[in-house]
Amino acid sequence: MKHLFKQIFSYVIIILMALLLAANYYIFIIENNFAPAGLNGIATMIQYKTGFSISYMSLIVNIPLCVAAFFLISREYAFKSLLFTVVYSFSFLWLQQLPLDFLKYNAHGSDTIFPALISGVLSGVVCGISFKHNSSTGGTEILSKYISKVSPNTNFFTATFSLNAAVAIISLFVYSEDGILNYKPIALCITYCFVSTLVGNYIIRGTKTAYKFTVITDHPSQIISEITTSLKHGATQIAACGAYTGAKKTMLICVVNKHQLNDFQKILQKYNNTFSFYEVVNETYGNFKYIRKFKKYGSPAAKTS
């Protein structure tokens, strides 16, 4: 039952993200005459020049990609991506038919940086959340998913960058009038790409960042005791041997919250013959969100004993 609820919740989130992206294009992007990144950017320019709706172009391009994803990636990913495409496309068509012009943000050619920033943030949110729910917005994201599956070591950034660069260059000519080149769409496209990528990566990598400490020491028991009592964290203890001196040491591995970085360093400073380094951990699972509760009430074991 719990699994079913999670699946239903995931599909609801995907529908909401598709509605948000459709509103994003309707309110901020189409109205201000600039092309965003990827295949949607190409569709946007086609609509600008011919009037052929980006909704139809999205269906024409993404339905075959979703069918291919069904066989080449996974059924769940294909179904969710197809659901996103269908909801997004028909939602945008529906918005075009409604008398909602008062919602559109038209910068009238000045301060168009704001629509690019806002639409970039919204697109980043959509892409990031869709990715976490094993879905995509279609286009290059499906291609990226397939390439990462068959060739994990392949850098898809080059291909994605090339496509986005091509969209930006083409937009220079598409949005120019009377033979005068208009460089503003290129700047807006680059701004959009940068912001959406930044926000999307932040969501994908997670907000539960922490620090992983690796400590080589002669005082494992004392350090572990302080970590346990002061920081309410455990540690992994591994026997180690110096490669040069052959001296027997102990290696400790411990992950702490961001706000505990200084506290951990102060603990280590108390002990000589101790070497350490730390690295950023993008996503953590465990008791981290309960740290403050433990400090106030004690550990769960203490409460039940």
N, C-alpha and C positions, 0 to 999 in steps of 0.2 A: 504493500500500500504506500509506504514511504517512497519507494522507487518510482511508482506511478505518479505520485504528486510532484516529485522532482522533475519528471519528464514533462508533465503538463506545464509546470512553472517555466521550464526552459523554452517551450514552444510559445508561451505567452510573451516572454521576454523578447524573443525573436520577432514576433508580430509588432510589439511596441517599438523595437529598434527600426523596423522597416517603415513604420508610420513616421517616426522621427526623421529618418533620412529623406522621405518624400517631402515632409514639411520644410526641411532644411533647403532642399533644392527649390521648392516653390517660393519660399520667403526670401532667401538670401542670395542664391547662386544665379538662377535664370534671370532674375530681375536686374542684376548688376553686370551682366554681359562679360562673364569670365568663365573659363573652362577649368574645372577641377582636374584632379589626376586620373589616370587610368582610362579604362574603356568608357566610363561615365563622362569623362571629359570630352572624348570624341563624340559621344551621343549628344552632349550639350551643344557642341559646335554645329552638328548636323541639324539640330532643332533650330538653332539661331539662323542658319542659312536657308533651310528648306521648310521649316515649320513641322517637320516630321518628329512627333513627340519622342522624348527620351524614354518614355514608358514602353513604347513598341520596340524601340531599339534594344532596351534592356531585356525584354522577353526573347527577341530574336537571337541575341548573343548568349544569354545565360541559360536558357532552357537546354540547348545542346550541351553546354558545359556541365550542367547538373546531371544530365543523362550519362555523360562520360564519367563524372565523379561517382555515380552509382556503381559502375563496374571497376573503376580504377582506384578509388579512394576508400569510401565506405558508404553504406546505405544511409546511415543516420545523417552523415555530413551532407549527402546529396539531397535528402528530403528537406532538411532544415534550410539549406541554401536555396532550394526551389521555393519553399514557403516564403522566404525573405523576398525573393525576386518577384513573385506573384503579388504579394501584399504591397510591396514598394511601388510596383508598376501601376497597379490599379488605383492605389491611393493617390498617386500623382495625377493620374487622369481625372479622378474624382475631384481633387482640389482645383484643377483647371476649369471644371464646370461650375464651381460654386462662386457666388459673389463675395469673395474674400480678399479683394484687392487692398482693403485697409490693413491687412496683415503683412503685406509685402514691405520689405525694407529696401527702398530705392534711394541710393546715395546720390543720384542725379549727377554722376561723374566726378563728384568730389568726396573725399574721405571714404573712398571705396575700400580702404584697408580694413575698415570695421566689419563689413559683411564677410570679407575673406577670413578674418580672424574668428568671427563667430561661427561661420560655417565649418571652418577647419576644426574647431573644438568639438562641435556636434558630430562631425563625421568621425573624428577620432574616438569619441565615446561609442558611437555605433559600431565601428570596426572592432574596437577592443572588447566590448561586451559580447558581440556576436562570436568572435573568436573563442572566448572563454566558454561559450555554450555550444562549441563544435559546429559553428555555422560560418557563413561568409556573406558578404554583400555582392558576391559574384565577380565576374571579370577576372582580373589579374590575381585576386585572392585564391580562386580555385586553381589557377595555373601554379601559383606558388605552393599551395598545399600538395599538389601532385608531384612537383619537382622535389620538394623536401622529403616526400615519401620514398621516391625511387632513387634519389641521390641526395642523401642527407648532408653531404659535404659540399654540395653545389651552392654557390653564393647567388641567391636569386636577386640580390640588391642591384646587380649590374643590369639585369634585364628590366627590372622595375624602373630603375633610374632612367634607362634609355627610353622607355615608353613615355614616362612623365616628361622627359626633356623634349621628346617629339611633340607631345601635346602642347607644351608651352610655346615651342617655336611655331607650330601651325597656328596657334591662337593669335600670334602676331599679325598674320595675314587675314585670318577669318574676321577679326574684329576691327580691322583697319577700313577706313572709308575715304573715298575720293583720292586714292593713291597715296595717302599719308599714313605711314606706319604708326600703329598705336602700341606702345610698349607697356602700357598699364596692365593689360591682361596677363602678360608674362610675369610681371611682379606679383600680381594677385594669385596666379597659379602656384608660384614658388612659395608664397606665404601660406597658402592653403595646404600645400604638401607638407611643409615643415611643421605647421601646427598640428595637423591631423596625425602625422606620424609620431610626433612627440607625445600627444595625448593617448593615442592608441597603444604605444609601447608602454606607457606608464600603467595603463589599465591591465595590459597583458602580463607584465612582469609582476604585478601585485603591489599592494600598498603595505603589506606586512613585512617590510624589510627589517633586517637584523644584522648583527655582526658575529661572524664566526672567528673565534680565537683559537690559535694553535700555540700551545705553550710547552717549552722544553725546560724542565726544572729539576732541581734536587729536593724540592719541598712539596711534593704532590699532596700529601695528607693535609697540610696546613692550608694550602690554596683551595683544595676541594671543600674543606670545612667552611672557609669564608664565603665561597661561592654559594654553598648550600644555605647558610644561615643569613647572609646579607642580601644576596641577589635572588634567592629562591629558585636557583637553577641547579641542574645536575651537570656532570661532565663525564666524558669517556676517557679512561685511563689506559695508556698503551706503553708497554716496555719499549725503550729505545736505546740505541747505542751510537755514540759519536763516530762518524766515518773516519775522522783524522786521529783522534786521541784514543778511540776505543772505549771511552768512559761510559758507564752505565747511567742512563738518564730515564726520566719518565716524561712521556708526551701526553698532554691533556688537550682535549678538544671540547670547546664549550660555545654555545650560541646564546647571545644575550640581546636584549632589546636595544633600540637606538639610544634611549635615554639612560641606559646603564653602561654606556661606553666608558665614561670617565670613572665611574665607580670600579669597573673591572681593572682599569689601568692603575688605579690607586692601590688595589689589592696586590697587583704584581710588583709594584715598586717597593714593597716591604721586604721582598725576598731576593737575596743575592743569587748568583749562578742561575738566573732565570732569563730565558730568551723567549720572545713571543712575537707574533704578527697576527693581523686580523684582515679579513676580507668581507665584502658586503654580500649578504644573502638576500636574494630578491623575494623569496616567499618562504614562510615558515608555517609549520603545523605543530600543535602541541599546546602547552599551558601558558603561552605568552600573553594572551588576552586576560588571563586571570591573575597576573602578577600583583596588581594592586590589591585584589581581593585577598590573596594569600598574605600580603604584608599586614593587612588589617585583622584577618581572622585566623591566620595560621594555615597550615597545609590541610588538604582533605583527610589525610591519614590521622592528623592530630585531632581533627574534629570527630572522627568516628571511633577513635580509640578510647 
